[in-house]
Amino acid sequence: MSTRIVVVGGGTAGARLAQRLPVTLLGEEPHAPYNRVLLADVLAGRYAPGVIALPETREPVRLGVRAVRIDRAARTVECADGSLVGYDRLVLATGSNPVLPPLRGLRGAALPEGVHPFRTLDDCLTLRALVRPGVRAVVIGGGLLGVSAARALAGLGAEVVLTQQGERLMERQLDAQASALLRDHVESLGVEVHTECRVSGLRQRDGAVTAVELADGFVLDAQVVVLACGVRPRVALAREAGLDVGRGILVDDELRTSDPYIHAVGDCAEHGGRVYGLAGPALEQADALAELLLAEAATPAPCGQSSRKAGRVPTTRYTGTRALTRLTLGGPQPLDLAAFGDATAQPGDDVVQLTDATQGAYRKVVVRGDRLVGGVLLGDLAAVGTLARAWEGDEALSDAPLLHLLTHDGGS
């Protein structure tokens, strides 16, 4: 390809593009692109950092390079080291930042000693160096990330407390019954779980954290605090360049921003009102954009025009992702879970639930009309292959009994 494509961000989406296309990839982190989904396994010591490296890109990645400004008129990206990188097409894959909660004792970007987010490989390696058997660790946030961090810390021998402001763990993905089973499992790993529990502040001594204060006045001693309060799309670079921004960088079905020469993919992109924040959609977006850019290169538009201005109809369009979340929790008795769609039934929906309390297994699907609209599986994922295909394809279900959806082994 003769088109100069520059990708800002070396995460899942950016690395996928760089595997498929000859691009200049600017990676802010000093590490080669890696699989962020497996960070908890690195923290737990199950994998060495090198094991989670993503496949090599077609061109070398420029590591440790932070993009600070986009000049849309000149089509250049300015980097923190003062260098300028010119582009014909720019792809923003800037990812997301961890949310820092508004707590007493937590101000600005400088965190007290012992307080860390859990978002990057450096976060992971720093935590691993701090945690040893008997260390008192408090995880703030009981979503997917917080649960993963808590089980990893427990595996290292830490005394772990997991705090969740909501009513239950992983409340965005799981219904009440599944969440209760998940809590039982997490507690069996030695983690102390507090739900409906609001953290109000941090106590420090000589710049290091010593305790976590709860809104009800209770105090949790802590030598390590992990912030797992969610993520927020990184949009500052796009906003400063004058691109349209909502919660994320707004893109159309060509993953194109309000500037026809700039695209956005992954955690930073908002498509159809949704910011996914998951690896699956990031990969699908990167693949769709790679196909579109390859098609453009094969049939270039007239000089000085984008394909949109030339009136060409793209052969590839991104229409959204139906994402299924999977997680494996380690321990003496590992627990697998999968969740997708809306697992809360509405009036008129058909629901099938199977529970095996002795095995800690739970399966549930919700069907609306002739469509599978959501489901949860814990402990037994034998049917996840069948359910994933039915969910992702959004096709009418057969006339087979609904129980067939949960008992058919479609492979995982």
C-alpha positions in Angstrom: 0.0 0.0 0.0 1.4 3.4 -0.9 -1.1 5.2 1.5 0.6 6.4 4.6 -1.4 5.0 7.5 -0.5 6.1 11.0 -2.0 4.3 14.0 -1.9 6.0 17.5 -2.2 3.3 20.2 -0.6 -0.1 20.5 -3.5 -1.9 22.3 -5.7 -4.7 20.9 -7.2 -2.7 18.1 -4.1 -0.8 17.0 -2.0 -4.0 17.1 -4.5 -5.9 15.0 -4.4 -3.2 12.3 -0.6 -3.3 12.3 -0.7 -7.1 11.9 -2.8 -6.8 8.7 -1.5 -3.6 7.2 1.9 -1.8 6.7 1.4 1.1 9.1 3.4 3.3 11.4 2.2 2.3 14.9 2.9 4.8 17.7 2.8 2.9 21.0 2.9 5.0 24.2 3.9 2.1 26.5 7.5 0.8 26.5 6.3 -2.7 25.9 5.5 -4.5 22.7 1.7 -4.9 22.2 0.2 -7.4 24.6 -3.1 -9.1 25.4 -4.6 -6.9 28.1 -7.3 -9.6 28.9 -4.5 -11.8 30.4 -3.1 -9.2 32.8 -4.7 -10.9 35.8 -2.9 -14.1 34.9 0.4 -12.2 34.8 -0.4 -10.7 38.2 -1.2 -14.1 39.6 2.1 -15.5 38.3 0.4 -17.9 35.9 2.0 -16.3 32.8 5.3 -14.4 32.3 4.9 -11.0 30.6 6.4 -12.3 27.4 3.7 -15.0 27.1 0.9 -12.5 26.6 2.6 -10.7 23.7 0.4 -10.3 20.7 1.6 -11.6 17.2 4.3 -9.5 15.6 3.2 -6.5 13.5 4.2 -6.1 9.8 6.3 -3.1 10.6 8.3 -2.4 13.8 6.3 -0.6 16.5 7.6 2.8 17.7 7.5 2.1 21.4 7.4 4.7 24.1 6.1 7.4 21.7 3.2 9.6 23.0 1.2 11.5 20.4 0.3 15.0 21.8 -1.2 16.9 18.9 -2.9 16.4 15.5 -2.6 19.0 12.8 -5.5 18.1 10.5 -4.6 20.7 7.9 -1.0 19.5 7.5 -2.0 15.9 8.3 0.7 15.3 10.8 0.9 13.9 14.3 3.2 15.7 16.7 4.9 13.4 19.4 6.1 14.3 22.8 9.7 14.0 21.7 9.1 16.8 19.1 9.0 14.5 16.0 6.3 14.9 13.4 4.7 11.9 11.6 2.8 12.6 8.4 -0.3 10.6 7.4 -2.7 10.1 4.6 -5.0 8.1 6.9 -4.9 8.4 10.7 -6.3 5.8 13.0 -6.9 6.7 16.6 -6.8 3.6 18.8 -6.0 5.4 22.0 -7.9 3.0 24.2 -9.2 4.1 27.7 -8.0 5.4 31.0 -8.9 3.9 34.4 -11.5 5.9 36.3 -10.1 7.4 39.5 -12.9 7.7 42.1 -13.5 11.0 44.0 -12.0 10.0 47.3 -10.5 11.9 50.2 -6.8 11.5 49.9 -6.9 10.9 46.2 -6.2 14.1 44.3 -4.7 14.7 40.9 -2.7 12.2 38.9 -0.1 11.5 41.6 -1.4 8.5 43.6 -0.2 7.7 47.2 2.4 5.0 47.5 0.6 1.6 47.4 -2.4 2.8 45.4 -2.5 1.6 41.8 -5.0 1.2 38.9 -5.0 -2.2 37.1 -4.9 -1.3 33.5 -1.5 -1.7 32.0 1.4 -4.2 32.1 3.4 -1.8 34.2 0.5 -1.6 36.7 0.5 -5.4 36.8 4.3 -5.7 37.4 4.3 -3.0 40.0 1.5 -4.7 42.0 3.2 -8.1 41.7 6.4 -6.6 43.2 4.4 -5.1 46.1 2.3 -8.2 47.0 3.6 -11.0 49.1 1.8 -13.4 51.5 0.1 -11.6 54.3 -0.1 -8.2 52.7 -3.4 -6.5 53.3 -4.9 -5.5 49.9 -8.2 -3.7 49.2 -9.7 -3.8 45.7 -12.2 -1.0 45.0 -14.7 -2.1 42.4 -16.6 -5.4 42.0 -16.9 -5.5 38.2 -15.1 -7.8 35.8 -11.7 -6.1 36.4 -12.1 -5.9 40.2 -13.0 -9.6 40.5 -10.1 -10.6 38.3 -7.7 -8.5 40.3 -9.0 -9.8 43.6 -8.6 -13.5 42.7 -5.1 -12.8 41.4 -4.0 -11.1 44.6 -5.5 -13.9 46.7 -3.5 -16.4 44.6 -0.4 -14.5 45.7 -1.3 -15.0 49.3 -2.5 -11.5 50.0 -5.3 -10.9 52.5 -7.8 -9.4 50.1 -11.0 -7.3 50.6 -13.2 -6.6 47.6 -15.5 -3.6 47.9 -18.4 -3.0 45.6 -20.7 0.0 45.7 -23.6 -1.8 43.9 -25.8 -4.6 45.2 -23.8 -7.5 43.7 -20.6 -8.4 41.9 -20.4 -8.0 38.1 -23.9 -6.5 38.1 -23.6 -5.3 34.5 -23.2 -8.9 33.2 -24.8 -11.2 35.8 -28.3 -11.6 37.3 -28.8 -11.9 41.1 -28.5 -15.7 41.2 -25.4 -15.9 39.1 -23.8 -13.1 41.0 -24.5 -14.9 44.3 -22.7 -18.0 43.0 -19.8 -15.9 41.9 -19.6 -14.3 45.3 -19.5 -17.7 46.9 -16.6 -18.7 44.7 -14.6 -15.5 45.3 -15.1 -15.9 49.0 -13.9 -19.6 48.8 -10.6 -18.2 47.5 -10.2 -16.3 50.8 -11.5 -12.9 49.6 -13.6 -10.9 51.9 -16.4 -9.3 49.9 -18.4 -6.2 50.8 -21.3 -5.1 48.5 -23.5 -2.0 48.8 -20.3 -0.5 50.3 -19.2 3.0 49.4 -15.6 3.9 49.8 -15.2 7.5 50.9 -11.5 8.1 51.5 -7.9 6.8 51.9 -5.7 7.2 54.9 -2.0 7.9 54.5 1.2 8.1 56.5 4.4 9.6 55.0 2.8 9.5 51.5 1.9 5.8 51.7 -1.6 4.4 52.0 -2.5 2.8 55.4 -6.3 2.3 55.3 -9.5 2.6 53.3 -12.4 4.5 54.9 -15.9 3.5 54.1 -18.9 5.8 54.1 -20.4 4.1 57.2 -17.3 4.9 59.2 -15.7 1.5 59.0 -12.0 1.4 58.3 -10.1 -1.3 56.3 -6.4 -1.5 56.9 -4.6 -1.6 53.6 -1.0 -1.7 52.5 -2.1 -2.0 48.8 -5.2 -0.5 47.2 -6.2 -1.5 43.7 -8.5 0.9 41.8 -10.8 -1.1 39.5 -13.7 1.4 39.1 -14.1 1.1 35.4 -12.5 2.9 32.4 -13.2 6.0 30.4 -12.4 6.4 26.6 -9.3 8.5 25.9 -10.6 11.3 23.8 -8.4 14.3 24.7 -6.3 14.0 21.5 -9.4 13.9 19.3 -11.2 16.6 21.2 -8.2 19.0 21.0 -8.1 18.3 17.2 -11.7 19.4 16.9 -13.2 16.0 16.2 -16.8 15.2 17.2 -16.7 13.5 20.6 -19.5 12.0 22.8 -18.5 9.5 25.4 -16.0 8.3 22.9 -14.8 9.5 19.5 -17.9 9.4 17.2 -17.5 7.2 14.2 -19.8 6.0 11.4 -20.1 2.6 9.8 -16.8 3.1 8.0 -15.3 3.8 11.5 -14.6 7.3 10.2 -14.6 10.3 12.5 -16.0 13.8 11.6 -12.7 14.2 9.6 -12.8 11.9 6.5 -9.1 11.2 6.8 -9.2 10.1 10.5 -10.7 6.8 11.8 -11.1 5.5 15.4 -11.3 2.0 16.7 -11.4 0.1 20.0 -12.1 1.4 23.4 -11.9 5.1 22.4 -14.5 4.8 19.6 -18.3 5.4 20.0 -20.3 3.7 17.3 -24.1 3.8 17.1 -24.3 5.3 20.6 -22.1 2.5 22.1 -18.7 2.4 23.6 -17.8 -1.3 24.0 -14.6 -1.4 26.0 -14.1 -5.1 25.2 -11.5 -7.0 23.2 -14.0 -8.7 20.8 -15.5 -5.5 19.4 -12.0 -3.9 19.2 -10.8 -6.8 17.0 -14.0 -6.7 14.8 -13.6 -2.9 14.3 -9.9 -3.3 13.4 -10.7 -6.1 10.9 -13.5 -4.1 9.3 -11.3 -1.0 9.0 -8.4 -3.1 7.5 -10.7 -4.4 4.8 -12.0 -1.0 4.0 -8.5 0.5 3.7 -7.4 -2.4 1.6 -10.3 -1.9 -0.7 -9.6 1.9 -0.9 -6.0 1.1 -1.8 -7.0 -1.3 -4.6 -9.4 1.3 -6.2 -8.1 4.7 -5.2 -10.3 7.8 -5.4 -9.4 10.7 -7.6 -6.4 12.7 -6.4 -7.1 14.8 -3.3 -10.4 13.2 -2.5 -11.4 10.7 0.1 -13.6 7.7 -0.9 -16.6 9.4 0.7 -16.1 12.6 -1.2 -15.6 10.6 -4.4 -19.0 9.1 -3.9 -17.7 5.5 -3.6 -19.7 3.0 -1.6 -17.5 1.0 0.8 -17.6 -2.8 0.4 -17.1 -3.3 4.2 -19.1 -1.6 6.9 -19.1 -2.0 10.6 -22.6 -2.4 12.0 -21.9 -3.2 15.6 -20.8 -6.2 17.7 -22.8 -8.6 19.8 -20.2 -9.2 22.5 -20.0 -12.2 24.8 -18.0 -11.8 28.0 -16.0 -14.8 29.3 -13.9 -15.0 32.5 -12.0 -17.8 34.2 -11.5 -17.5 38.0 -8.7 -19.7 39.3 -8.3 -21.4 42.6 -8.5 -24.9 44.0 -11.8 -25.2 42.1 -11.6 -22.9 39.0 -14.8 -21.3 37.8 -15.7 -20.4 34.2 -18.4 -17.9 33.4 -19.9 -16.4 30.3 -22.5 -13.7 29.9 -24.2 -11.9 27.0 -27.0 -9.6 26.1 -29.8 -8.8 28.6 -30.2 -11.6 31.1 -33.1 -9.7 32.9 -36.4 -11.0 31.6 -39.2 -8.7 30.6 -43.0 -9.5 30.7 -43.7 -12.0 27.9 -40.2 -13.3 27.7 -39.4 -17.1 27.9 -36.8 -18.0 30.5 -35.0 -21.3 31.1 -32.8 -21.8 34.1 -30.8 -24.8 35.3 -29.1 -24.9 38.6 -26.8 -27.5 40.1 -26.0 -26.2 43.6 -23.6 -29.2 44.4 -21.4 -28.3 41.4 -21.9 -24.5 41.7 -23.2 -24.5 38.1 -25.9 -22.2 36.8 -27.3 -21.7 33.3 -29.9 -19.3 32.1 -31.2 -18.0 28.8 -33.8 -15.3 27.9 -35.8 -15.6 24.7 -37.9 -12.8 23.3 -40.2 -13.8 20.5 -38.0 -16.1 18.4 -34.7 -14.4 19.3 -32.2 -15.2 22.0 -31.7 -11.9 23.8 -29.4 -12.8 26.8 -27.9 -15.4 29.0 -25.6 -16.4 31.8 -23.5 -19.5 32.3 -21.4 -20.3 35.4 -19.4 -23.4 36.1 -20.5 -25.3 33.0 -19.9 -23.8 29.6 -20.6 -26.9 27.5 -23.4 -25.0 25.7 -21.6 -21.7 25.2 -20.7 -22.5 21.6 -24.3 -23.1 20.6 -25.5 -20.0 22.5 -22.7 -17.8 21.1 -23.7 -18.7 17.6 -27.4 -18.1 18.2 -26.7 -14.8 19.9 -24.1 -13.4 17.5 -26.1 -14.4 14.4 -29.3 -12.9 15.8 -31.3 -15.4 13.8 -34.7 -16.9 14.5 -34.5 -19.9 16.8 -35.7 -23.3 15.7 -38.8 -24.9 17.1 -36.8 -27.2 19.3 -37.6 -26.8 23.1 -35.8 -24.0 24.8 -34.1 -26.5 27.1 -32.1 -27.6 24.1 -30.3 -24.3 24.1 -28.8 -25.1 27.6 -28.2 -28.8 27.3 -26.7 -29.1 23.8 -23.0 -29.3 23.8 -22.0 -27.0 21.0 -18.4 -26.7 22.0 -16.7 -23.8 23.7 
